[in-house]
Amino acid sequence: MNTTRRSAVHVGIAGVLFGSVAFGCCATASATASARSIQPVVGTSFDRLVRENSGAENLPPGDGDDPIALPAWFRSYLRTQLPGLPTGGRPQYPRGALAVWLWLDGNRSFPADVLSARIDALKAAIPAVVGEHDRRAAYPKEWEVDVPNGTRLAALRQKLDEEFARLPARDLEDRSPLPIWFRVYLRQYGETGATSGSYQYNRNAPRSLQWLLGHPNSDEIPADR
């Protein structure tokens, strides 16, 4: 990667990581920690909900493809309430489900009518979930790349992957073997303005991606704070 292009990549990375990446990662980490520390109080509405939906065996084999930080019993509950959710790939659950889960975890004696209203709001998001799922499925899996967990690059990847909707409808007309998250990065930081056709991405983009993969914890990639 030449010096000018590498600088552009690093400036973009800094903007993302010092902006919303940190919040996104903290929210996910917080939800994950919460999901692992469930201690239902016997007799509460929360306790009953957990007991009634504790069978993780009811989840489809591909459920784990969606990394959203929800415990198995809540995933099982959502599948009984939200018909039509995808059973593999990603996403499978509305992003708003995480907010409902955090609300439940903080309101163990929740009113049933309030939960019902929140679930109804999630039902309205099912078409969007299915639409994104189907669009993602069209991207070849071999374009994905391994990013080491716990690295600065992994934090960037997570945030950008959640912004899949930034990709234009005809993005796939360019068959450059670039993963979804890196395509979002290139568009978000002005590396391409084209929205259709075979040449939407700079031909040096794969080289830029390889540099990042080779330096996932480089000091030039700001730390997640």
C-alpha positions as CSV (number, residue, x, y, z in Angstrom):
1,M,0.0,0.0,0.0
2,N,1.5,3.4,-0.9
3,T,1.9,6.1,1.8
4,T,-1.0,8.3,0.6
5,R,-3.5,5.4,0.4
6,R,-2.3,3.9,3.8
7,S,-2.8,7.4,5.4
8,A,-6.4,7.5,4.0
9,V,-7.1,4.1,5.5
10,H,-5.8,5.0,8.9
11,V,-7.7,8.3,9.0
12,G,-10.9,6.5,8.2
13,I,-10.2,3.9,10.9
14,A,-9.5,6.5,13.5
15,G,-12.8,8.2,12.7
16,V,-14.8,5.0,13.2
17,L,-13.1,3.8,16.3
18,F,-13.1,7.1,18.1
19,G,-16.7,7.6,17.0
20,S,-19.4,5.0,17.4
21,V,-17.3,1.8,17.4
22,A,-16.5,2.1,21.1
23,F,-20.1,2.4,22.0
24,G,-21.2,-0.5,19.9
25,C,-18.6,-2.8,21.3
26,C,-19.3,-1.8,24.9
27,A,-23.1,-2.3,24.4
28,T,-22.4,-5.8,23.0
29,A,-20.0,-6.7,25.7
30,S,-22.4,-5.4,28.4
31,A,-25.2,-7.5,26.9
32,T,-23.1,-10.6,26.7
33,A,-22.0,-10.2,30.3
34,S,-25.6,-9.7,31.3
35,A,-26.7,-12.8,29.4
36,R,-24.1,-14.9,31.2
37,S,-25.0,-13.7,34.7
38,I,-28.7,-14.4,34.8
39,Q,-30.0,-15.3,38.2
40,P,-33.8,-15.4,38.0
41,V,-35.6,-14.5,41.2
42,V,-38.2,-17.3,41.8
43,G,-41.8,-16.1,41.4
44,T,-41.1,-13.0,39.2
45,S,-42.4,-12.5,35.7
46,F,-38.9,-12.9,34.5
47,D,-38.4,-16.2,36.3
48,R,-41.6,-17.6,34.7
49,L,-40.5,-16.4,31.2
50,V,-37.1,-18.1,31.6
51,R,-38.6,-21.4,32.8
52,E,-41.2,-21.5,30.0
53,N,-38.5,-21.0,27.3
54,S,-35.5,-22.7,28.7
55,G,-35.2,-25.4,26.0
56,A,-32.3,-24.4,23.8
57,E,-32.9,-27.6,21.8
58,N,-35.9,-25.8,20.2
59,L,-33.5,-23.5,18.4
60,P,-32.7,-24.3,14.7
61,P,-29.2,-25.6,14.0
62,G,-28.2,-22.4,12.3
63,D,-29.3,-20.1,15.1
64,G,-25.8,-19.4,16.2
65,D,-24.9,-17.8,12.9
66,D,-26.4,-14.6,14.3
67,P,-23.9,-13.2,16.9
68,I,-26.4,-10.9,18.5
69,A,-25.9,-11.1,22.3
70,L,-29.1,-12.8,23.4
71,P,-29.3,-15.8,25.7
72,A,-30.7,-19.1,24.3
73,W,-33.9,-19.0,26.3
74,F,-34.8,-15.5,25.0
75,R,-34.0,-16.5,21.4
76,S,-36.3,-19.5,21.9
77,Y,-39.0,-17.1,23.3
78,L,-38.6,-14.8,20.3
79,R,-39.1,-17.6,17.8
80,T,-42.4,-18.4,19.4
81,Q,-43.5,-14.8,19.2
82,L,-42.0,-13.7,15.8
83,P,-43.0,-16.2,13.1
84,G,-41.0,-16.0,9.9
85,L,-37.5,-15.3,11.4
86,P,-34.7,-16.8,9.3
87,T,-33.2,-20.0,10.7
88,G,-29.6,-19.6,9.5
89,G,-27.2,-16.9,8.4
90,R,-27.5,-13.4,9.6
91,P,-29.3,-11.5,10.7
92,Q,-32.0,-13.7,12.2
93,Y,-33.3,-11.4,14.9
94,P,-34.4,-7.7,14.8
95,R,-31.7,-5.5,16.3
96,G,-34.3,-4.0,18.6
97,A,-34.5,-7.4,20.3
98,L,-31.3,-6.5,22.2
99,A,-33.0,-3.5,23.8
100,V,-36.0,-5.6,24.8
101,W,-33.7,-8.2,26.4
102,L,-31.8,-5.4,28.4
103,W,-35.2,-4.0,29.5
104,L,-36.3,-7.4,30.7
105,D,-33.0,-8.0,32.6
106,G,-33.5,-4.7,34.4
107,N,-37.2,-5.1,35.1
108,R,-37.6,-8.6,36.5
109,S,-41.3,-8.0,37.6
110,F,-42.3,-6.5,34.3
111,P,-46.0,-5.9,33.3
112,A,-47.1,-8.5,30.7
113,D,-48.9,-5.8,28.6
114,V,-45.7,-3.8,28.4
115,L,-43.7,-6.8,27.1
116,S,-46.5,-7.6,24.7
117,A,-46.3,-4.0,23.2
118,R,-42.5,-4.4,22.8
119,I,-42.8,-7.7,21.1
120,D,-45.4,-6.2,18.7
121,A,-42.9,-3.5,17.8
122,L,-40.4,-6.3,16.9
123,K,-42.9,-8.0,14.7
124,A,-43.0,-4.9,12.5
125,A,-39.2,-5.3,11.9
126,I,-39.4,-8.9,10.6
127,P,-39.6,-7.9,6.9
128,A,-36.5,-5.8,7.3
129,V,-34.7,-8.7,8.9
130,V,-35.6,-11.1,6.1
131,G,-34.7,-8.5,3.5
132,E,-31.2,-8.0,4.9
133,H,-30.7,-11.7,5.5
134,D,-31.5,-12.4,1.8
135,R,-29.3,-9.7,0.5
136,R,-26.3,-10.9,2.7
137,A,-26.8,-14.4,1.5
138,A,-26.1,-13.3,-2.1
139,Y,-22.5,-12.3,-1.1
140,P,-20.1,-15.3,-1.6
141,K,-18.9,-16.8,1.7
142,E,-15.4,-17.1,0.2
143,W,-15.1,-13.3,0.2
144,E,-15.2,-13.3,4.0
145,V,-11.8,-13.0,5.8
146,D,-10.6,-14.1,9.2
147,V,-10.1,-11.2,11.6
148,P,-8.4,-12.1,14.9
149,N,-10.8,-11.8,17.9
150,G,-10.0,-9.1,20.4
151,T,-8.0,-6.9,18.0
152,R,-8.6,-3.3,17.1
153,L,-9.5,-4.5,13.6
154,A,-12.1,-6.8,15.0
155,A,-13.8,-3.9,16.7
156,L,-13.9,-2.0,13.4
157,R,-15.2,-5.0,11.6
158,Q,-18.0,-5.5,14.0
159,K,-19.2,-1.9,13.8
160,L,-19.0,-1.7,10.0
161,D,-20.7,-5.1,9.5
162,E,-23.7,-3.7,11.4
163,E,-24.0,-0.9,8.8
164,F,-24.7,-3.3,5.9
165,A,-27.6,-1.0,4.8
166,R,-25.1,1.5,3.6
167,L,-24.4,-0.7,0.6
168,P,-26.4,0.3,-2.5
169,A,-28.8,-2.1,-4.1
170,R,-26.5,-2.8,-7.0
171,D,-23.3,-3.1,-5.0
172,L,-22.8,-6.8,-6.0
173,E,-22.4,-5.8,-9.7
174,D,-18.8,-5.2,-8.7
175,R,-17.5,-8.8,-8.1
176,S,-14.3,-7.7,-6.3
177,P,-13.7,-10.3,-3.6
178,L,-14.2,-7.8,-0.7
179,P,-16.1,-8.7,2.5
180,I,-19.2,-6.8,3.4
181,W,-17.6,-4.8,6.3
182,F,-14.7,-3.6,4.1
183,R,-17.1,-2.5,1.3
184,V,-19.0,-0.5,3.9
185,Y,-15.7,1.1,5.1
186,L,-14.7,2.1,1.5
187,R,-18.1,3.7,0.9
188,Q,-18.3,5.4,4.3
189,Y,-15.0,7.1,4.0
190,G,-15.1,8.3,0.4
191,E,-13.1,5.6,-1.3
192,T,-15.9,5.1,-3.9
193,G,-18.9,7.1,-5.0
194,A,-20.2,4.6,-7.7
195,T,-23.4,2.8,-6.9
196,S,-23.6,0.4,-9.8
197,G,-21.5,-1.3,-12.5
198,S,-18.5,-3.6,-12.5
199,Y,-15.9,-1.0,-11.3
200,Q,-17.3,0.5,-8.1
201,Y,-14.2,-0.2,-6.0
202,N,-10.6,0.9,-6.5
203,R,-8.5,-2.0,-7.9
204,N,-6.1,-1.5,-5.1
205,A,-8.8,-2.1,-2.5
206,P,-7.8,-5.8,-2.0
207,R,-4.2,-4.7,-1.2
208,S,-5.5,-2.2,1.4
209,L,-7.5,-5.0,3.0
210,Q,-4.5,-7.3,3.1
211,W,-2.5,-4.6,4.9
212,L,-5.1,-4.2,7.6
213,L,-5.3,-8.0,8.0
214,G,-1.6,-8.2,8.4
215,H,-1.6,-5.4,11.1
216,P,-4.8,-6.0,13.1
217,N,-3.3,-4.3,16.2
218,S,-1.1,-1.7,14.6
219,D,-0.6,1.4,16.6
220,E,-1.9,3.2,13.5
221,I,-5.3,1.7,14.3
222,P,-6.6,3.6,17.3
223,A,-7.4,1.4,20.3
224,D,-11.0,0.8,21.3
225,R,-11.8,3.0,24.3
